Amino acid sequence: MNQLKNLEIKTINHLGIIAGIIDEIGIVEIINEQLGTNPQEIVSPGIVIKATILNGLGFVSQPLSAEYGFLDNCFVV
């Protein structure tokens, strides 16, 4: 019973699981290797794809494009 005193439970929900799988597979690194990175970029292409995947799976009520300023630097037709 002493072992249960040190037990810590965390809820990571489905987005945490998906983020962990993305990290374990190395998708971010693979995308960055294929597309390359630029020192002027604040966010790498791999991180953008990871955020897009998580956004699509979880934040359906508030997509990234609804964030303040998201479309400021995007070319929108």
Buried (B, 14 or more C-beta within 10 A) or exposed (E): EEEEEEEEEEEEEEBEEBBEEBEEEEBBEEBBEEEEBEEEEEEBBBBBBBBEBBBEEBBEEEEBEEEEEEEEEEEEE
